[in-house]
């Protein structure tokens, strides 16, 4: 299975496969002021899963701190544990299981540092960020203690 990331404003292409919008709001300039079903048709969507969008608080926090990617990732994964998000995530997994290619659409400019990239990792089998030692832990701001000799 191939999972692609694409801006929602980009035109659909045959390589996209199943197009899934993972933002809570409709992208600017596309189908504003029309019903949800009409927007799905205008964007060539197979599904629109607004419950997979991060909370407004988390998104605002990350927009002010773009270097805090590991912390954003951890907090977003925690948000995906709610019942609504789990239902939407299982729907996304069902779409991915039935299609050879899935394209996750988002309005984020930096797609590799957006919630869509985390969803792509979940679909491809990467479950969580590393929680031991290493550069990711240091970037997350966690304390790394030296082991005492025995």
C-alpha positions as CSV (number, residue, x, y, z in Angstrom):
1,X,0.0,0.0,0.0
2,X,1.3,3.4,-0.9
3,X,0.3,6.5,1.1
4,X,0.9,9.9,-0.4
5,X,0.6,13.4,1.0
6,X,-0.8,16.3,-1.0
7,X,-2.1,19.8,-0.5
8,X,-5.9,19.9,-0.8
9,X,-5.8,22.7,-3.3
10,X,-3.8,20.6,-5.8
11,X,-5.8,19.0,-8.6
12,X,-6.6,15.3,-8.5
13,X,-4.5,13.0,-10.6
14,X,-4.9,9.3,-11.5
15,X,-2.0,8.4,-9.2
16,X,-3.8,9.6,-6.2
17,X,-6.0,6.6,-5.7
18,X,-8.4,7.2,-2.8
19,X,-8.3,10.8,-1.8
20,X,-9.1,11.5,1.9
21,X,-9.3,15.0,3.4
22,X,-8.0,14.9,7.0
23,X,-8.6,18.5,7.9
24,X,-11.6,19.8,9.9
25,X,-12.3,22.7,7.6
26,X,-12.7,22.9,3.9
27,X,-9.6,24.2,2.1
28,X,-9.7,27.9,1.3
29,X,-10.8,28.7,-2.2
30,X,-12.4,25.2,-2.9
31,X,-16.1,24.7,-2.5
32,X,-16.6,27.4,0.2
33,X,-20.2,27.9,1.1
34,X,-21.5,24.6,-0.3
35,X,-22.7,21.5,1.4
36,X,-20.3,18.8,2.6
37,X,-21.3,16.3,-0.1
38,X,-20.8,19.0,-2.8
39,X,-17.3,19.7,-1.4
40,X,-16.5,16.0,-1.5
41,X,-17.4,15.9,-5.1
42,X,-15.6,19.1,-6.0
43,X,-12.3,17.9,-4.4
44,X,-12.7,14.3,-5.8
45,X,-12.8,12.9,-2.2
46,X,-13.5,9.3,-1.3
47,X,-13.8,10.4,2.4
48,X,-13.6,13.5,4.6
49,X,-12.5,12.6,8.1
50,X,-12.5,15.9,10.1
51,X,-12.1,14.1,13.5
52,X,-8.5,13.3,12.5
53,X,-7.5,17.0,12.6
54,X,-5.6,18.1,15.7
55,X,-7.4,20.2,18.2
56,X,-7.4,23.9,17.7
57,X,-5.3,24.3,20.9
58,X,-2.6,21.9,19.7
59,X,-2.5,23.3,16.2
60,X,-2.1,26.9,17.6
61,X,0.6,25.7,20.0
62,X,2.6,24.0,17.2
63,X,2.2,27.0,14.9
64,X,4.0,29.0,17.5
65,X,6.7,26.4,18.1
66,X,7.5,24.6,14.8
67,X,10.8,23.2,16.2
68,X,8.8,21.2,18.7
69,X,7.8,18.5,16.2
70,X,8.5,15.5,18.5
71,X,6.3,17.0,21.3
72,X,3.6,17.8,18.8
73,X,3.7,14.2,17.5
74,X,3.4,12.8,21.0
75,X,0.5,15.1,21.9
76,X,-1.3,14.4,18.6
77,X,-1.0,10.6,19.1
78,X,-2.5,11.1,22.5
79,X,-5.5,13.0,20.9
80,X,-6.0,10.1,18.5
81,X,-7.0,7.9,21.5
82,X,-10.4,9.6,21.9
83,X,-13.4,7.5,20.8
84,X,-14.3,9.9,17.9
85,X,-10.8,9.9,16.6
86,X,-10.4,6.1,16.9
87,X,-13.6,5.6,14.9
88,X,-12.3,7.9,12.1
89,X,-8.9,6.2,12.3
90,X,-10.5,2.8,11.8
91,X,-12.4,4.2,8.8
92,X,-9.1,5.4,7.4
93,X,-7.5,2.0,7.9
94,X,-10.5,0.4,6.1
95,X,-10.0,2.7,3.1
96,X,-6.3,2.0,3.1
97,X,-6.9,-1.8,3.2
98,X,-9.2,-1.6,0.2
99,X,-7.2,0.7,-2.0
100,X,-3.6,0.2,-3.4
101,X,-2.9,4.0,-3.1
102,X,-4.3,6.5,-0.6
103,X,-3.6,10.2,-0.8
104,X,-4.1,12.2,2.5
105,X,-5.1,15.8,1.7
106,X,-4.3,18.7,4.1
107,X,-4.1,22.4,3.8
108,X,-0.7,22.5,5.6
109,X,2.2,24.0,3.7
110,X,4.8,21.8,5.3
111,X,3.3,18.4,4.8
112,X,6.2,16.5,6.3
113,X,5.6,18.3,9.6
114,X,1.8,18.0,9.7
115,X,-0.7,15.7,11.2
116,X,-1.1,14.1,7.8
117,X,2.5,12.8,8.0
118,X,1.8,11.2,11.4
119,X,-1.3,9.5,9.9
120,X,0.8,8.3,7.0
121,X,3.2,6.7,9.4
122,X,0.4,5.1,11.3
123,X,-1.0,3.6,8.1
124,X,2.5,2.3,7.1
125,X,3.0,0.6,10.4
126,X,5.1,3.2,12.4
127,X,3.3,3.4,15.7
128,X,5.0,6.0,17.8
129,X,8.1,8.1,18.1
130,X,11.1,6.7,19.9
131,X,10.9,7.1,23.6
132,X,14.3,5.9,24.7
133,X,17.5,7.9,24.2
134,X,18.9,9.5,21.2
135,X,18.5,12.7,19.2
136,X,14.7,12.6,19.1
137,X,14.6,12.4,22.9
138,X,17.0,15.3,23.3
139,X,15.0,17.4,20.8
140,X,11.9,16.6,22.8
141,X,13.4,18.2,25.8
142,X,13.5,15.1,28.0
143,X,16.3,14.7,30.4
144,X,18.8,12.0,29.6
145,X,20.6,10.7,32.6
146,X,23.9,9.0,32.5
147,X,24.0,5.6,34.0
148,X,26.0,5.1,37.1
149,X,28.8,2.5,37.0
150,X,27.9,-0.6,39.0
